[in-house]
Amino acid sequence: MVAEHGATWNLSPCLIDLMHETDRLFPGRSTASDGSIGDPAHAARVSDHNPKEPRPPGWVDAVDITDDDAAGCDVGRLVHHLVASRDRRVKYLIHKGTIWKAYDSGGVPAWTPTPYTGPNPHTKHVHVSCLPGERFHTAAWWAAGDVVPGPVPVPVPQPKEDDDMLIVKCAGKPTRFLAAPLCPVIDTMTEQSLLLVGVKAAYFSAESYDRLLNHVTRSFGEA
C-alpha cells in the first residue's frame, strides 16, 4: 500500500480511492512500482508527486500504479477507460512513453496521446495526476468490465496506530478534529491542547472543507 500521508502532506482522497479500488480488484497484483510522495529526485523538479498548497500539509496529486498483466492489473485498460470517459478527475496520465493531458496544450487538443519526454518513460507503471478541484470527487475509477468475477467484499477502512491526526480549520465553519473514522467539532481549549502535543492544523476553503467532510462520511459513515 502506498503512503497516504505524512507530517507535512496528504495524498488526495480521490487517489486514495483509486489505490484502494485497484487493490480490491487485483489483490494479488505486484506493487513494486507503486508510489505517491515524491523522492528527492522528484522534489528537485516540478511534479504532482510533490506536496502543494495549502502547506503544511500540502496535497500530493499523483500516484503510480504498477503494471502487472499476469495478475490482471493491466493499467493500459485503466488508461483507455479514463481517456474514453474523459474522467473529470484526471489532469494527465503517463504510460509507456505517452502522455494524455485533459486540457489543450501547445496547440494539441485535450486527451490527445503525445510522446512523453520526461526522465522516466513510465514503462513499469501508469502515472495518474488529478486536478486540485477534484481531489474530493469519489466515484469508481476502473471500468465495470475490469471488476473481478464473483462477490468481492469492500474493505471498511480502519484507523491505524500511525495515522496522522489533523485539526481542520475554515473561516466561518466549526473547527474539527480529523482522526479517522471521526471528524468531530472541537472547542478552542481542545484545539490548543492538540496543537501543544504536535497535532498539525490545516486551513481549507469552504468548498474543500465541505468536500473533506463528505469524503469522511462516505468512507467511514461518520461526520
Secondary structure, 3 states (H helix, E strand, C coil): CCCCEECCEEECHHHHHHHHHHHHHCCCCCCCCCECCCCHHHHCCCCCCCCECCCCCEEECEEEEECEHHHCECHHHHHHHHHHCCCCCEEEEEECCEEEECCCECCECCCCEEECCCCCCCCCEEEEEECHHHCCCCCCCCCHHHCCCCCCCCCCCCCCCCCCCEEEEECCEEEEEEECCECCECCHHHHHHHHHCCCEEEECCHHHHHHHHHHHHHHHCCC
